[in-house]
Amino acid sequence: MKLIVWCLFAMPLLAHLTVAVSIEPQRWIVSRVAGDLATVVVMQPPNATAHTFEPKPKQMIALSTAAVYLLCGVEFESVWQERFRAQNKNLVFVQTDSAIEKIGFEEHDHDDHSIDTHIWLSPRLIISQARAIAAAFAKHDPANAEEYQANFARLERELESLNDAIAKKLKPFKGREFLVFHPSLGYFAHDFGLIQRSIEFEGKEPKPAQLAEMIKTAKASGTSVIFVERGYNSKTAQMVANAIGARIVEIDLINGDLTATLKTVADELVKAFGDRAKS
């Protein structure tokens, strides 16, 4: 019994962080940086939108247990940050997107010319966020700083390799266009020299005249793939696909492994562009 007790006390005691994030994709980045050293509280559920999001009481209760809140620049943060601070006076806020130069949406995608916040859909921008997260965790939990930094370094190498592989795959198709229902792949398109066009018009379904013009443009450019995020109504996208002879590809940009998601997008684009070249 004495030996068992001694072993228990001899084992290293791992600090455990409770971390709050705004959206589901941040959970994946935190898990890669912190491993088992952190529990994550996600404020915005996958089926909610940043425009209308309001946290439920149970989420505010969960937030009260967090030590760190990782901000990423989504819309509701500016509205709710002070209320979150009031809920948890000791909460440390970390702006994980401070080193990222953000881009705007295409002119017709949003009527307020707002900034694109989909910064988890670019390998280089995931690296930037992960670097900020690792530094914040190391500062808050110095006993495990080496592990955070080692995990980040491993993730950085993986994402750099992924970025190089995608760039190589898509290099022959620079300047090509693809369609999305919701304009979520702007950073991906920017990084790899592609052009994203959105079916949504100013954040809404297009009117008949706008739809007709979009179909005309898509036909002229040879667009052969339309990405639709899981959970979005794909009826209009299917109508466009039928008119231009394109495939609908459903993608989940919120849940799961971000690297797998980015690989899927790249592979589907290569297939679409290659098929078009053969036709």
Backbone as CSV, one residue per row, in Angstrom:
resi,resn,N_x,N_y,N_z,CA_x,CA_y,CA_z,C_x,C_y,C_z
1,MET,0.834,-1.206,0.000,0.000,0.000,0.000,0.861,1.245,0.000
2,LYS,1.955,1.237,0.817,2.840,2.399,0.866,3.447,2.670,-0.498
3,LEU,3.800,1.577,-1.208,4.409,1.741,-2.519,3.420,2.382,-3.496
4,ILE,2.156,1.952,-3.432,1.136,2.517,-4.311,0.939,3.986,-4.043
5,VAL,0.857,4.361,-2.765,0.684,5.761,-2.396,1.865,6.588,-2.866
6,TRP,3.088,6.059,-2.688,4.286,6.800,-3.117,4.263,7.021,-4.626
7,CYS,3.839,5.986,-5.379,3.809,6.106,-6.829,2.808,7.165,-7.270
8,LEU,1.693,7.215,-6.581,0.688,8.211,-6.927,1.223,9.618,-6.748
9,PHE,1.950,9.828,-5.645,2.500,11.161,-5.399,3.690,11.451,-6.303
10,ALA,4.372,10.399,-6.754,5.538,10.594,-7.613,5.135,10.919,-9.041
11,MET,3.917,10.548,-9.440,3.465,10.841,-10.800,3.330,12.340,-11.003
12,PRO,3.697,12.893,-12.164,3.552,14.318,-12.402,2.085,14.714,-12.426
13,LEU,1.763,15.798,-11.794,0.397,16.303,-11.776,0.221,17.250,-12.949
14,LEU,-0.605,16.880,-13.893,-0.797,17.682,-15.091,-1.847,18.747,-14.854
15,ALA,-1.470,19.988,-15.115,-2.458,21.065,-15.028,-3.506,20.845,-16.108
16,HIS,-4.735,21.247,-15.857,-5.797,21.055,-16.838,-6.506,22.377,-17.064
17,LEU,-6.446,22.849,-18.304,-7.076,24.114,-18.660,-8.498,23.885,-19.148
18,THR,-9.391,24.756,-18.750,-10.697,24.821,-19.395,-10.670,26.051,-20.286
19,VAL,-10.878,25.827,-21.568,-10.716,26.868,-22.574,-12.041,27.092,-23.293
20,ALA,-12.422,28.346,-23.454,-13.625,28.680,-24.209,-13.227,29.167,-25.597
21,VAL,-13.988,28.749,-26.592,-13.785,29.201,-27.963,-15.130,29.625,-28.535
22,SER,-15.087,30.365,-29.611,-16.325,30.875,-30.203,-17.018,29.847,-31.087
23,ILE,-16.234,29.130,-31.916,-16.826,28.244,-32.915,-16.146,26.876,-32.910
24,GLU,-16.846,25.908,-33.462,-16.402,24.516,-33.425,-15.022,24.276,-34.040
25,PRO,-14.669,24.884,-35.190,-13.347,24.606,-35.762,-12.183,24.925,-34.824
26,GLN,-12.382,25.871,-33.916,-11.311,26.185,-32.970,-11.029,25.016,-32.031
27,ARG,-12.058,24.201,-31.768,-11.860,23.056,-30.881,-10.777,22.132,-31.429
28,TRP,-10.814,21.930,-32.763,-9.830,21.040,-33.379,-8.420,21.600,-33.207
29,ILE,-8.255,22.903,-33.406,-6.926,23.506,-33.260,-6.448,23.375,-31.821
30,VAL,-7.330,23.643,-30.866,-6.968,23.517,-29.448,-6.572,22.084,-29.122
31,SER,-7.322,21.120,-29.647,-7.015,19.719,-29.346,-5.647,19.322,-29.869
32,ARG,-5.239,19.899,-30.999,-3.928,19.574,-31.551,-2.806,20.250,-30.780
33,VAL,-3.074,21.403,-30.219,-2.046,22.127,-29.464,-1.957,21.631,-28.014
34,ALA,-3.094,21.368,-27.395,-3.121,21.036,-25.965,-3.248,19.548,-25.680
35,GLY,-3.741,18.778,-26.643,-3.944,17.359,-26.370,-4.933,17.160,-25.229
36,ASP,-4.538,16.344,-24.263,-5.399,16.052,-23.112,-5.302,17.094,-21.997
37,LEU,-4.533,18.148,-22.245,-4.325,19.146,-21.191,-5.434,20.197,-21.135
38,ALA,-6.399,20.129,-22.034,-7.441,21.160,-22.057,-8.817,20.558,-22.322
39,THR,-9.810,21.158,-21.685,-11.214,20.893,-21.983,-11.763,22.122,-22.687
40,VAL,-12.546,21.918,-23.734,-12.987,23.038,-24.560,-14.487,23.266,-24.420
41,VAL,-14.841,24.532,-24.189,-16.236,24.972,-24.171,-16.474,25.756,-25.459
42,VAL,-17.378,25.272,-26.314,-17.689,25.950,-27.573,-18.959,26.770,-27.383
43,MET,-18.883,28.069,-27.665,-20.024,28.945,-27.401,-21.088,28.854,-28.488
44,GLN,-20.693,28.902,-29.768,-21.677,28.898,-30.850,-21.844,27.486,-31.399
45,PRO,-23.033,26.904,-31.267,-23.259,25.562,-31.810,-23.148,25.575,-33.332
46,PRO,-22.844,24.423,-33.943,-22.672,24.358,-35.401,-23.897,24.812,-36.194
47,ASN,-25.090,24.645,-35.632,-26.304,24.995,-36.379,-26.748,26.438,-36.170
48,ALA,-25.964,27.227,-35.429,-26.302,28.636,-35.185,-25.544,29.517,-36.163
49,THR,-25.997,30.770,-36.312,-25.299,31.725,-37.171,-24.772,32.877,-36.332
50,ALA,-23.647,33.424,-36.776,-23.011,34.505,-36.017,-23.885,35.755,-35.972
51,HIS,-24.749,35.944,-36.974,-25.583,37.147,-37.033,-26.613,37.182,-35.911
52,THR,-27.154,36.023,-35.560,-28.270,35.970,-34.610,-27.942,35.215,-33.328
53,PHE,-26.696,34.776,-33.174,-26.345,33.913,-32.051,-26.517,34.603,-30.700
54,GLU,-27.121,33.879,-29.775,-27.187,34.280,-28.370,-26.931,33.042,-27.530
55,PRO,-25.938,33.086,-26.643,-25.633,31.901,-25.839,-26.771,31.543,-24.898
56,LYS,-26.946,30.246,-24.705,-27.961,29.762,-23.777,-27.421,29.798,-22.345
57,PRO,-28.311,29.782,-21.357,-27.858,29.825,-19.958,-26.826,28.753,-19.614
58,LYS,-27.012,27.536,-20.148,-26.063,26.467,-19.820,-24.669,26.764,-20.388
59,GLN,-24.625,27.481,-21.526,-23.326,27.859,-22.087,-22.643,28.918,-21.222
60,MET,-23.432,29.846,-20.705,-22.867,30.873,-19.825,-22.356,30.251,-18.522
61,ILE,-23.050,29.229,-18.048,-22.591,28.522,-16.841,-21.271,27.818,-17.131
62,ALA,-21.191,27.154,-18.284,-19.949,26.484,-18.672,-18.818,27.483,-18.829
63,LEU,-19.134,28.662,-19.362,-18.122,29.705,-19.555,-17.509,30.147,-18.223
64,SER,-18.292,30.091,-17.174,-17.796,30.541,-15.865,-16.669,29.669,-15.338
65,THR,-16.469,28.472,-15.936,-15.396,27.576,-15.491,-14.118,27.764,-16.301
66,ALA,-14.181,28.559,-17.366,-13.032,28.692,-18.273,-11.981,29.644,-17.723
67,ALA,-10.726,29.352,-18.037,-9.613,30.230,-17.656,-9.206,31.140,-18.804
68,VAL,-9.376,30.657,-20.046,-8.938,31.385,-21.232,-10.053,31.366,-22.263
69,TYR,-10.262,32.503,-22.924,-11.197,32.573,-24.052,-10.397,32.930,-25.296
70,LEU,-10.487,32.075,-26.319,-9.755,32.284,-27.562,-10.654,32.950,-28.589
71,LEU,-10.431,34.229,-28.836,-11.201,34.981,-29.827,-10.629,34.735,-31.222
72,CYS,-11.533,34.691,-32.220,-11.061,34.472,-33.591,-11.639,35.473,-34.583
73,GLY,-12.405,36.461,-34.086,-12.886,37.517,-34.958,-14.262,37.324,-35.547
74,VAL,-14.999,36.292,-35.116,-16.351,36.118,-35.648,-17.273,37.205,-35.093
75,GLU,-18.372,37.395,-35.781,-19.206,38.578,-35.566,-19.708,38.749,-34.133
76,PHE,-20.177,37.692,-33.509,-20.815,37.867,-32.209,-19.842,38.231,-31.090
77,GLU,-18.538,38.023,-31.311,-17.566,38.313,-30.243,-17.596,39.768,-29.816
78,SER,-17.716,40.692,-30.762,-17.711,42.117,-30.417,-18.928,42.496,-29.592
79,VAL,-20.023,41.767,-29.783,-21.258,42.057,-29.046,-21.229,41.447,-27.653
80,TRP,-20.665,40.236,-27.562,-20.784,39.467,-26.328,-19.543,39.471,-25.443
81,GLN,-18.422,39.972,-25.913,-17.189,39.853,-25.130,-17.307,40.467,-23.743
82,GLU,-17.874,41.657,-23.643,-17.989,42.300,-22.328,-18.961,41.554,-21.421
83,ARG,-19.985,40.961,-22.005,-20.914,40.166,-21.194,-20.240,38.887,-20.709
84,PHE,-19.397,38.307,-21.573,-18.637,37.141,-21.137,-17.691,37.519,-19.998
85,ARG,-17.082,38.688,-20.112,-16.167,39.159,-19.068,-16.910,39.362,-17.745
86,ALA,-18.135,39.872,-17.840,-18.935,40.079,-16.639,-19.305,38.745,-15.986
87,GLN,-19.489,37.726,-16.814,-19.838,36.399,-16.315,-18.661,35.756,-15.593
88,ASN,-17.442,36.057,-16.049,-16.244,35.433,-15.494,-15.151,36.495,-15.406
89,LYS,-15.027,37.121,-14.241,-14.096,38.247,-14.053,-12.636,37.854,-14.279
90,ASN,-12.314,36.589,-14.082,-10.926,36.139,-14.205,-10.580,35.596,-15.588
91,LEU,-11.524,35.664,-16.501,-11.317,35.112,-17.837,-10.282,35.931,-18.603
92,VAL,-9.294,35.237,-19.165,-8.251,35.874,-19.964,-8.627,35.741,-21.441
93,PHE,-8.738,36.873,-22.144,-9.095,36.857,-23.559,-7.829,36.911,-24.415
94,VAL,-7.770,36.040,-25.410,-6.619,35.978,-26.313,-7.137,36.128,-27.741
95,GLN,-6.625,37.130,-28.461,-7.026,37.373,-29.844,-6.135,36.535,-30.750
96,THR,-6.639,35.397,-31.205,-5.797,34.473,-31.970,-5.631,34.878,-33.431
97,ASP,-6.380,35.879,-33.865,-6.313,36.297,-35.276,-5.555,37.604,-35.467
98,SER,-4.849,38.067,-34.454,-4.227,39.393,-34.512,-3.128,39.491,-35.571
99,ALA,-2.522,38.367,-35.928,-1.444,38.393,-36.923,-1.950,38.096,-38.333
100,ILE,-3.262,37.984,-38.489,-3.839,37.601,-39.779,-4.367,38.827,-40.516
101,GLU,-3.956,38.971,-41.771,-4.486,40.028,-42.631,-5.732,39.497,-43.317
102,LYS,-6.875,40.016,-42.932,-8.126,39.471,-43.432,-8.530,40.121,-44.753
103,ILE,-9.359,39.382,-45.472,-9.833,39.858,-46.769,-11.344,40.065,-46.699
104,GLY,-11.874,40.818,-47.653,-13.307,41.039,-47.709,-13.975,40.015,-48.611
105,PHE,-15.296,39.996,-48.562,-16.058,39.146,-49.459,-16.095,39.775,-50.842
106,GLU,-16.474,38.978,-51.826,-16.732,39.529,-53.152,-17.835,40.573,-53.039
107,GLU,-17.854,41.510,-53.932,-18.748,42.666,-53.830,-20.204,42.286,-53.604
108,HIS,-20.692,41.230,-54.287,-22.119,40.916,-54.167,-22.434,39.974,-53.020
109,ASP,-21.389,39.426,-52.354,-21.651,38.408,-51.348,-22.302,38.970,-50.096
110,HIS,-21.900,40.175,-49.702,-22.443,40.802,-48.504,-22.628,42.286,-48.762
111,ASP,-23.782,42.800,-48.374,-24.078,44.196,-48.699,-23.314,45.192,-47.845
112,ASP,-22.687,44.736,-46.777,-21.958,45.671,-45.918,-20.453,45.590,-46.142
113,HIS,-20.036,44.855,-47.198,-18.598,44.695,-47.492,-17.842,44.208,-46.260
114,SER,-18.437,43.293,-45.531,-17.851,42.821,-44.288,-16.640,41.931,-44.547
115,ILE,-15.917,41.668,-43.466,-14.684,40.902,-43.538,-15.003,39.406,-43.476
116,ASP,-14.277,38.645,-44.261,-14.419,37.193,-44.256,-13.761,36.649,-42.989
117,THR,-14.525,35.910,-42.191,-13.999,35.390,-40.918,-13.678,33.899,-40.982
118,HIS,-13.698,33.290,-42.157,-13.475,31.839,-42.286,-11.971,31.527,-42.282
119,ILE,-11.302,31.910,-41.222,-9.840,31.802,-41.181,-9.343,30.406,-40.797
120,TRP,-10.252,29.460,-40.617,-9.846,28.085,-40.322,-9.792,27.232,-41.592
121,LEU,-9.978,27.863,-42.767,-9.999,27.113,-44.020,-8.798,27.451,-44.890
122,SER,-7.683,27.680,-44.244,-6.408,27.945,-44.910,-5.307,27.363,-44.028
123,PRO,-4.466,26.477,-44.553,-3.397,25.912,-43.719,-2.521,26.963,-43.059
124,ARG,-2.151,28.008,-43.806,-1.248,29.013,-43.233,-1.932,29.815,-42.120
125,LEU,-3.250,30.010,-42.229,-3.952,30.766,-41.195,-4.251,29.907,-39.965
126,ILE,-4.408,28.608,-40.170,-4.517,27.716,-39.012,-3.205,27.743,-38.231
127,ILE,-2.088,27.748,-38.949,-0.780,27.828,-38.286,-0.691,29.094,-37.444
128,SER,-1.111,30.215,-38.005,-1.052,31.487,-37.285,-1.875,31.430,-36.002
129,GLN,-3.064,30.871,-36.085,-3.912,30.760,-34.895,-3.311,29.795,-33.877
130,ALA,-2.797,28.673,-34.361,-2.210,27.677,-33.460,-0.994,28.234,-32.737
131,ARG,-0.213,29.056,-33.424,0.960,29.679,-32.796,0.522,30.581,-31.636
132,ALA,-0.513,31.376,-31.873,-1.026,32.263,-30.815,-1.599,31.467,-29.656
133,ILE,-2.262,30.370,-29.963,-2.847,29.528,-28.922,-1.763,28.873,-28.080
134,ALA,-0.733,28.340,-28.726,0.363,27.701,-27.994,1.062,28.697,-27.076
135,ALA,1.278,29.908,-27.562,1.923,30.941,-26.734,1.049,31.305,-25.543
136,ALA,-0.255,31.407,-25.756,-1.170,31.757,-24.661,-1.219,30.655,-23.615
137,PHE,-1.257,29.404,-24.064,-1.304,28.286,-23.125,-0.002,28.190,-22.334
138,ALA,1.125,28.400,-23.008,2.424,28.338,-22.331,2.532,29.411,-21.251
139,LYS,1.965,30.583,-21.540,1.985,31.672,-20.563,1.075,31.377,-19.379
140,HIS,-0.091,30.809,-19.660,-1.071,30.550,-18.601,-0.712,29.303,-17.806
141,ASP,-0.045,28.364,-18.448,0.287,27.078,-17.826,1.752,26.747,-18.112
142,PRO,2.683,27.492,-17.511,4.108,27.329,-17.840,4.661,25.940,-17.547
143,ALA,4.040,25.210,-16.632,4.530,23.872,-16.314,4.465,22.941,-17.524
144,ASN,3.548,23.228,-18.438,3.394,22.382,-19.619,3.758,23.114,-20.916
145,ALA,4.520,24.190,-20.789,4.865,25.012,-21.949,5.572,24.204,-23.032
146,GLU,6.492,23.330,-22.632,7.244,22.550,-23.618,6.323,21.645,-24.428
147,GLU,5.328,21.080,-23.770,4.406,20.192,-24.490,3.560,20.977,-25.491
148,TYR,3.095,22.153,-25.074,2.314,22.982,-25.998,3.137,23.353,-27.223
149,GLN,4.372,23.763,-26.993,5.229,24.173,-28.102,5.590,22.994,-29.003
150,ALA,5.816,21.819,-28.400,6.126,20.634,-29.202,4.929,20.230,-30.050
151,ASN,3.738,20.300,-29.466,2.529,19.965,-30.215,2.304,20.953,-31.361
152,PHE,2.560,22.228,-31.070,2.419,23.229,-32.130,3.410,22.981,-33.258
153,ALA,4.650,22.697,-32.912,5.677,22.464,-33.932,5.283,21.282,-34.830
154,ARG,4.718,20.244,-34.218,4.276,19.073,-34.980,3.133,19.448,-35.934
155,LEU,2.190,20.223,-35.407,1.063,20.655,-36.234,1.527,21.586,-37.353
156,GLU,2.457,22.467,-37.045,2.978,23.388,-38.056,3.607,22.629,-39.218
157,ARG,4.399,21.621,-38.898,5.033,20.820,-39.967,3.972,20.122,-40.816
158,GLU,2.958,19.601,-40.159,1.884,18.903,-40.872,1.128,19.847,-41.813
159,LEU,0.850,21.048,-41.326,0.093,22.009,-42.131,0.938,22.597,-43.255
160,GLU,2.216,22.812,-43.008,3.095,23.286,-44.078,3.193,22.247,-45.193
161,SER,3.274,20.981,-44.801,3.322,19.902,-45.788,2.014,19.847,-46.584
162,LEU,0.895,20.015,-45.875,-0.406,20.023,-46.542,-0.517,21.198,-47.505
163,ASN,-0.073,22.370,-47.073,-0.124,23.559,-47.923,0.677,23.342,-49.207
164,ASP,1.875,22.767,-49.059,2.722,22.513,-50.230,2.066,21.505,-51.177
165,ALA,1.442,20.477,-50.597,0.809,19.441,-51.420,-0.389,20.009,-52.187
166,ILE,-1.201,20.832,-51.511,-2.356,21.431,-52.182,-1.900,22.404,-53.268
167,ALA,-0.879,23.207,-52.960,-0.361,24.169,-53.942,0.133,23.449,-55.199
168,LYS,0.800,22.327,-55.011,1.308,21.558,-56.148,0.154,21.009,-56.991
169,LYS,-0.885,20.501,-56.301,-2.042,19.935,-57.011,-2.780,20.994,-57.830
170,LEU,-2.912,22.182,-57.249,-3.756,23.208,-57.863,-2.993,24.172,-58.771
171,LYS,-1.684,24.069,-58.797,-0.876,24.985,-59.600,-1.299,25.013,-61.067
172,PRO,-1.622,23.873,-61.685,-2.018,23.921,-63.107,-3.346,24.639,-63.356
173,PHE,-4.087,24.912,-62.303,-5.431,25.468,-62.471,-5.560,26.901,-61.948
174,LYS,-4.441,27.582,-61.788,-4.493,28.956,-61.276,-5.368,29.834,-62.152
175,GLY,-6.188,30.651,-61.477,-7.086,31.530,-62.191,-8.435,30.926,-62.508
176,ARG,-8.595,29.632,-62.215,-9.873,28.980,-62.495,-10.913,29.369,-61.434
177,GLU,-12.174,29.284,-61.821,-13.278,29.653,-60.926,-14.017,28.418,-60.416
178,PHE,-14.559,28.555,-59.221,-15.465,27.534,-58.707,-16.585,28.230,-57.952
179,LEU,-17.689,27.532,-57.818,-18.871,28.094,-57.168,-19.065,27.499,-55.782
180,VAL,-19.522,28.341,-54.851,-19.943,27.900,-53.529,-21.336,28.465,-53.279
181,PHE,-22.096,27.799,-52.449,-23.392,28.382,-52.104,-23.176,29.559,-51.166
182,HIS,-22.423,29.328,-50.083,-22.083,30.368,-49.101,-20.595,30.674,-49.246
183,PRO,-20.196,31.944,-49.273,-18.793,32.297,-49.566,-17.837,32.021,-48.406
184,SER,-17.495,30.747,-48.247,-16.683,30.340,-47.102,-15.244,29.971,-47.465
185,LEU,-14.937,29.856,-48.750,-13.614,29.390,-49.158,-12.755,30.495,-49.771
186,GLY,-12.983,31.732,-49.330,-12.234,32.859,-49.864,-10.751,32.791,-49.584
187,TYR,-10.360,32.402,-48.370,-8.937,32.326,-48.036,-8.277,31.163,-48.772
188,PHE,-8.989,30.062,-48.894,-8.465,28.920,-49.655,-8.213,29.347,-51.100
189,ALA,-9.193,30.013,-51.708,-9.043,30.475,-53.089,-7.886,31.462,-53.206
190,HIS,-7.788,32.389,-52.267,-6.723,33.406,-52.271,-5.347,32.754,-52.187
191,ASP,-5.208,31.767,-51.311,-3.908,31.129,-51.096,-3.429,30.350,-52.312
192,PHE,-4.381,29.772,-53.044,-3.983,28.862,-54.118,-4.327,29.383,-55.511
193,GLY,-4.549,30.710,-55.626,-4.679,31.347,-56.924,-5.951,31.034,-57.676
194,LEU,-7.038,30.758,-56.944,-8.322,30.446,-57.567,-9.314,31.585,-57.340
195,ILE,-10.458,31.490,-57.987,-11.496,32.513,-57.855,-12.770,31.859,-57.337
196,GLN,-13.222,32.323,-56.184,-14.460,31.827,-55.602,-15.624,32.706,-56.033
197,ARG,-16.700,32.082,-56.511,-17.939,32.788,-56.800,-19.036,32.222,-55.909
198,SER,-19.891,33.111,-55.407,-20.926,32.688,-54.468,-22.313,32.760,-55.088
199,ILE,-23.129,31.735,-54.796,-24.527,31.754,-55.228,-25.329,32.727,-54.377
200,GLU,-25.054,32.758,-53.086,-25.706,33.737,-52.218,-25.421,35.143,-52.732
201,PHE,-26.404,35.997,-52.649,-26.246,37.383,-53.083,-26.543,38.281,-51.896
202,GLU,-25.496,38.967,-51.414,-25.619,39.806,-50.214,-26.167,38.996,-49.049
203,GLY,-25.676,37.748,-48.929,-26.063,36.884,-47.827,-27.440,36.269,-47.954
204,LYS,-28.086,36.417,-49.118,-29.446,35.898,-49.309,-29.507,35.099,-50.607
205,GLU,-30.629,34.368,-50.758,-30.867,33.662,-52.014,-30.918,34.673,-53.163
206,PRO,-30.350,34.354,-54.322,-30.371,35.302,-55.444,-31.765,35.450,-56.041
207,LYS,-32.050,36.632,-56.568,-33.301,36.862,-57.282,-33.191,36.250,-58.681
208,PRO,-34.318,36.050,-59.361,-34.272,35.396,-60.688,-33.286,36.027,-61.666
209,ALA,-33.260,37.352,-61.740,-32.341,38.014,-62.675,-30.888,37.772,-62.279
210,GLN,-30.623,37.788,-60.975,-29.265,37.538,-60.487,-28.859,36.095,-60.758
211,LEU,-29.814,35.188,-60.588,-29.551,33.775,-60.831,-29.237,33.528,-62.308
212,ALA,-29.995,34.174,-63.190,-29.764,34.018,-64.627,-28.393,34.524,-65.026
213,GLU,-27.981,35.656,-64.458,-26.665,36.215,-64.754,-25.558,35.312,-64.224
214,MET,-25.777,34.744,-63.049,-24.794,33.841,-62.449,-24.603,32.597,-63.315
215,ILE,-25.704,32.048,-63.797,-25.636,30.862,-64.649,-24.887,31.181,-65.941
216,LYS,-25.161,32.350,-66.510,-24.476,32.769,-67.736,-22.967,32.871,-67.507
217,THR,-22.581,33.499,-66.391,-21.157,33.669,-66.068,-20.489,32.322,-65.808
218,ALA,-21.180,31.449,-65.061,-20.620,30.143,-64.718,-20.419,29.290,-65.968
219,LYS,-21.350,29.367,-66.905,-21.208,28.631,-68.165,-19.999,29.145,-68.953
220,ALA,-19.860,30.470,-68.989,-18.763,31.078,-69.755,-17.397,30.716,-69.181
221,SER,-17.326,30.573,-67.866,-16.046,30.283,-67.214,-15.770,28.788,-67.110
222,GLY,-16.743,27.970,-67.484,-16.536,26.517,-67.427,-16.604,25.954,-66.029
223,THR,-17.354,26.580,-65.152,-17.472,26.101,-63.771,-18.105,24.717,-63.755
224,SER,-17.460,23.788,-63.048,-17.955,22.403,-63.077,-18.153,21.793,-61.693
225,VAL,-18.000,22.595,-60.636,-18.244,22.087,-59.287,-18.867,23.197,-58.450
226,ILE,-19.810,22.817,-57.599,-20.437,23.750,-56.667,-20.347,23.136,-55.275
227,PHE,-19.701,23.855,-54.362,-19.597,23.385,-52.982,-20.767,23.912,-52.164
228,VAL,-21.401,23.015,-51.427,-22.500,23.378,-50.531,-22.156,22.870,-49.140
229,GLU,-22.166,23.768,-48.171,-21.892,23.361,-46.798,-23.027,22.523,-46.252
230,ARG,-22.655,21.508,-45.487,-23.657,20.662,-44.846,-24.563,21.524,-43.966
231,GLY,-25.855,21.326,-44.103,-26.812,22.091,-43.313,-27.459,23.227,-44.082
232,TYR,-26.883,23.598,-45.239,-27.476,24.645,-46.070,-28.466,24.023,-47.059
233,ASN,-29.502,24.764,-47.375,-30.473,24.314,-48.362,-29.824,24.342,-49.752
234,SER,-29.744,23.183,-50.384,-29.008,23.098,-51.652,-29.927,23.171,-52.869
235,LYS,-31.175,23.538,-52.697,-32.128,23.557,-53.813,-31.671,24.496,-54.926
236,THR,-31.284,25.731,-54.559,-30.835,26.698,-55.567,-29.520,26.243,-56.202
237,ALA,-28.621,25.712,-55.375,-27.351,25.215,-55.904,-27.590,24.088,-56.906
238,GLN,-28.548,23.217,-56.613,-28.853,22.125,-57.530,-29.426,22.653,-58.838
239,MET,-30.228,23.719,-58.754,-30.787,24.336,-59.944,-29.669,24.888,-60.836
240,VAL,-28.705,25.544,-60.210,-27.569,26.085,-60.957,-26.748,24.947,-61.549
241,ALA,-26.512,23.911,-60.750,-25.726,22.766,-61.216,-26.363,22.121,-62.441
242,ASN,-27.674,21.970,-62.408,-28.379,21.378,-63.550,-28.244,22.252,-64.805
243,ALA,-28.259,23.571,-64.592,-28.206,24.501,-65.727,-26.830,24.553,-66.380
244,ILE,-25.775,24.344,-65.589,-24.418,24.489,-66.137,-23.684,23.161,-66.270
245,GLY,-24.322,22.073,-65.860,-23.679,20.765,-65.953,-22.588,20.558,-64.925
246,ALA,-22.789,21.081,-63.726,-21.789,20.969,-62.661,-22.204,19.922,-61.627
247,ARG,-21.233,19.467,-60.845,-21.498,18.549,-59.737,-21.703,19.331,-58.450
248,ILE,-22.588,18.823,-57.588,-22.728,19.355,-56.232,-21.832,18.538,-55.312
249,VAL,-21.006,19.210,-54.527,-20.171,18.534,-53.533,-20.520,19.096,-52.169
250,GLU,-21.030,18.247,-51.296,-21.356,18.679,-49.938,-20.120,18.560,-49.056
251,ILE,-19.802,19.618,-48.338,-18.634,19.624,-47.465,-19.033,20.091,-46.072
252,ASP,-18.377,19.530,-45.082,-18.603,19.929,-43.695,-17.418,20.790,-43.271
253,LEU,-17.638,22.081,-43.178,-16.549,23.016,-42.866,-16.475,23.353,-41.386
254,ILE,-17.327,22.747,-40.591,-17.409,23.092,-39.169,-16.858,21.990,-38.274
255,ASN,-17.269,20.764,-38.524,-16.910,19.659,-37.629,-15.751,18.836,-38.172
256,GLY,-15.107,18.121,-37.263,-14.120,17.142,-37.680,-12.733,17.690,-37.917
257,ASP,-11.957,16.934,-38.658,-10.539,17.193,-38.904,-10.396,18.250,-39.996
258,LEU,-9.808,19.394,-39.651,-9.668,20.472,-40.628,-8.742,20.087,-41.774
259,THR,-7.706,19.322,-41.498,-6.795,18.924,-42.572,-7.513,18.012,-43.564
260,ALA,-8.346,17.122,-43.068,-9.103,16.240,-43.959,-10.070,17.053,-44.818
261,THR,-10.692,18.073,-44.230,-11.613,18.936,-44.966,-10.893,19.650,-46.104
262,LEU,-9.724,20.216,-45.820,-8.970,20.951,-46.834,-8.483,20.020,-47.944
263,LYS,-8.094,18.808,-47.592,-7.705,17.823,-48.608,-8.886,17.507,-49.525
264,THR,-10.067,17.350,-48.930,-11.258,17.034,-49.714,-11.567,18.150,-50.708
265,VAL,-11.521,19.392,-50.237,-11.785,20.535,-51.122,-10.788,20.546,-52.281
266,ALA,-9.518,20.372,-51.966,-8.492,20.384,-53.013,-8.702,19.255,-54.016
267,ASP,-8.971,18.052,-53.521,-9.143,16.897,-54.410,-10.371,17.064,-55.310
268,GLU,-11.445,17.611,-54.750,-12.658,17.813,-55.546,-12.437,18.866,-56.628
269,LEU,-11.650,19.885,-56.309,-11.352,20.917,-57.310,-10.487,20.352,-58.436
270,VAL,-9.475,19.565,-58.082,-8.620,18.953,-59.096,-9.463,18.072,-60.012
271,LYS,-10.361,17.290,-59.420,-11.224,16.421,-60.211,-12.121,17.235,-61.144
272,ALA,-12.721,18.308,-60.592,-13.625,19.140,-61.398,-12.892,19.837,-62.531
273,PHE,-11.740,20.435,-62.230,-10.990,21.153,-63.254,-10.460,20.181,-64.311
274,GLY,-10.013,19.001,-63.856,-9.486,18.002,-64.786,-10.565,17.458,-65.701
275,ASP,-11.747,17.183,-65.123,-12.874,16.682,-65.928,-13.286,17.704,-66.979
276,ARG,-13.261,18.977,-66.597,-13.663,20.035,-67.520,-12.686,20.136,-68.690
277,ALA,-11.395,19.939,-68.382,-10.375,20.039,-69.424,-10.512,18.920,-70.455
278,LYS,-11.039,17.751,-69.990,-11.192,16.615,-70.893,-12.415,16.749,-71.790
279,SER,-13.403,17.542,-71.315,-14.679,17.613,-72.041,-14.591,18.553,-73.249
